[in-house]
Amino acid sequence: MTFEELQQFNAVSKKNYVFPQYDLRKKETGMTLYFNNEGDVIIAGTVDNYVFWLSATKTEDLALNEEIFNRIDSGKLVRVSWLHKALPALDLAYEDLAGYYMVRLKRSQKEGMAWETPFGHYYGTDQAERNGSFFAKDVKGFVSEVNKRCEVRECGGRYADILKSYADTLNRAEEYDTTVQTIQNLLNAEDYLCISEREEVRRLYVECCARCSALYNRYMTEAR
């Protein structure tokens, strides 16, 4: 696939690009992935606070996801945008990402390592031409691994009662106090639950996170 052919999958375009406020050429590029439980993955190529690549593909699409990895790995910057500004090209709003599980890949500074990944291993510099293939296979199997983690945490569905208790506490809360902060920290540590196979768990988890964010934002507004 040529560079121009691949670009048709990139939501960062002439319609939504922005002019960076500083020189990005010496900034390190990275990758952020957003998974849902329907077999979709949003792949973002990042540079500082901007995105230069944004696409939505199926986790099963090994060939295309390999091509996308190689494109991002090249680090070539054509246009950049803000994530929230480019997402509408994928028929998504920034708020929709609350239902996606986010992980990041970072370029590594360690000898022999090209990328640090959330997949339990790194991508090496000695096999750079194969890293795209490794990435595509990792993406394909990742949600299944996350679902196994969810299954263990959910204890046959009993964890939903804990989330209901959190939701009740958060709905009664009138301020961003230590109890809310504690619940938020617990939720942050279990962010994989947003793509649980159990609809009730997904719904309760996202609702609790939204309530924590609302209380925090109100607290920050009042503190100004």
KETILUM-748529 format. One record per residue (C-alpha): residue in one letter; x, y, z. Coordinates in steps of 0.2 Angstrom, whole numbers, padded with zeros to 4 digits, always signed. Example, Ala and Ser with C-alpha at 12.3 -4.5 7.8 and 13.67 -1.06 7.14 Angstrom:
# residues 2
A+0062-0022+0039;S+0068-0005+0036;
***
This chain:
# residues 224
M+0000+0000+0000;T+0007+0017-0005;F+0009+0031+0007;E-0006+0040-0002;E-0017+0025-0001;L-0014+0023+0017;Q-0018+0041+0021;Q-0036+0038+0016;F-0038+0029+0033;N-0031+0044+0042;A-0044+0056+0050;V-0031+0070+0052;S-0034+0079+0036;K-0035+0096+0027;K-0052+0098+0035;N-0046+0098+0053;Y-0028+0101+0054;V-0021+0114+0065;F-0004+0124+0065;P+0007+0119+0079;Q+0012+0133+0091;Y+0030+0127+0091;D+0042+0116+0081;L+0037+0098+0083;R+0051+0090+0072;K+0062+0086+0087;K+0047+0080+0098;E+0046+0061+0101;T+0031+0052+0093;G+0021+0039+0101;M+0005+0029+0100;T-0011+0028+0109;L-0024+0014+0107;Y-0042+0014+0111;F-0051-0002+0112;N-0070-0006+0113;N-0078-0023+0116;E-0085-0023+0098;G-0069-0027+0090;D-0064-0009+0085;V-0048-0001+0089;I-0044+0018+0087;I-0025+0020+0084;A-0018+0038+0087;G-0001+0043+0082;T+0004+0056+0094;V+0017+0070+0095;D+0017+0080+0111;N-0001+0086+0113;Y-0006+0083+0095;V-0011+0069+0084;F-0004+0066+0067;W-0013+0050+0064;L-0030+0044+0069;S-0039+0029+0062;A-0053+0017+0067;T-0050-0001+0061;K-0055-0019+0066;T-0043-0028+0078;E-0044-0043+0066;D-0037-0033+0052;L-0019-0039+0053;A-0013-0031+0036;L-0020-0014+0039;N-0015-0012+0057;E+0002-0018+0052;E+0003-0004+0039;I-0003+0009+0051;F+0010+0004+0064;N+0023+0006+0051;R+0017+0023+0046;I+0017+0029+0064;D+0033+0021+0067;S+0041+0031+0053;G+0037+0047+0063;K+0033+0057+0047;L+0023+0072+0051;V+0012+0079+0037;R-0002+0087+0047;V-0007+0088+0065;S-0023+0091+0074;W-0031+0090+0091;L-0038+0073+0096;H-0055+0081+0100;K-0055+0090+0083;A-0051+0075+0073;L-0062+0063+0081;P-0078+0069+0072;A-0071+0062+0056;L-0073+0045+0064;D-0091+0049+0069;L-0085+0050+0087;A-0085+0064+0100;Y-0071+0065+0114;E-0084+0060+0127;D-0087+0043+0117;L-0069+0038+0122;A-0076+0035+0140;G-0082+0018+0133;Y-0065+0013+0127;Y-0050+0006+0135;M-0034+0016+0133;V-0017+0010+0132;R+0000+0018+0126;L+0015+0013+0117;K+0031+0023+0120;R+0047+0024+0111;S+0061+0016+0122;Q+0077+0023+0126;K+0084+0006+0132;E+0097-0002+0122;G+0090-0014+0109;M+0072-0009+0113;A+0062+0001+0100;W+0045+0002+0108;E+0038-0001+0126;T+0021-0009+0124;P+0006-0014+0135;F+0006-0031+0128;G+0019-0039+0141;H+0034-0037+0130;Y+0044-0024+0120;Y+0047-0022+0101;G+0066-0023+0098;T+0077-0013+0086;D+0085-0029+0079;Q+0069-0034+0071;A+0062-0017+0066;E+0055-0023+0050;R+0044-0036+0059;N+0037-0025+0073;G+0022-0020+0063;S+0017-0038+0061;F+0020-0041+0080;F+0009-0026+0084;A-0005-0032+0073;K-0005-0049+0081;D-0005-0041+0098;V-0019-0029+0094;K-0029-0044+0088;G-0028-0054+0104;F-0027-0040+0117;V-0046-0038+0120;S-0047-0057+0124;E-0033-0054+0137;V-0042-0039+0145;N-0059-0049+0145;K-0050-0063+0155;R-0044-0050+0168;C-0062-0043+0168;E-0069-0060+0171;V-0058-0063+0186;R-0062-0046+0194;E-0081-0048+0191;C-0082-0064+0202;G-0096-0071+0192;G-0105-0054+0192;R-0104-0051+0210;Y-0093-0036+0207;A-0107-0027+0200;D-0114-0025+0217;I-0098-0015+0222;L-0100-0004+0208;K-0118-0001+0212;S-0112+0004+0230;Y-0099+0016+0222;A-0113+0024+0211;D-0125+0026+0226;T-0111+0035+0236;L-0106+0046+0222;N-0124+0051+0218;R-0126+0056+0236;A-0109+0066+0236;E-0111+0084+0236;E-0092+0088+0235;Y-0076+0081+0229;D-0071+0074+0246;T-0058+0060+0251;T-0071+0047+0249;V-0074+0052+0231;Q-0055+0053+0228;T-0053+0036+0235;I-0067+0028+0224;Q-0059+0037+0209;N-0042+0030+0212;L-0050+0013+0213;L-0059+0015+0197;N-0043+0022+0188;A-0034+0006+0193;E-0048-0005+0185;D-0050+0005+0169;Y-0051-0011+0159;L-0069-0014+0166;C-0075-0001+0153;I-0075-0015+0140;S-0081-0029+0151;E-0092-0042+0142;R-0105-0038+0155;E-0116-0024+0150;E-0121-0019+0168;V-0103-0019+0173;R-0098-0007+0158;R-0113+0004+0161;L-0110+0006+0180;Y-0091+0008+0178;V-0093+0022+0165;E-0107+0031+0176;C-0096+0031+0191;C-0081+0038+0182;A-0092+0052+0174;R-0099+0056+0191;C-0081+0057+0199;S-0076+0068+0184;A-0091+0080+0187;L-0088+0082+0205;Y-0069+0085+0202;N-0073+0098+0188;R-0085+0107+0200;Y-0072+0107+0213;M-0059+0115+0202;T-0071+0128+0195;E-0076+0133+0213;A-0057+0134+0218;R-0053+0147+0205;
***
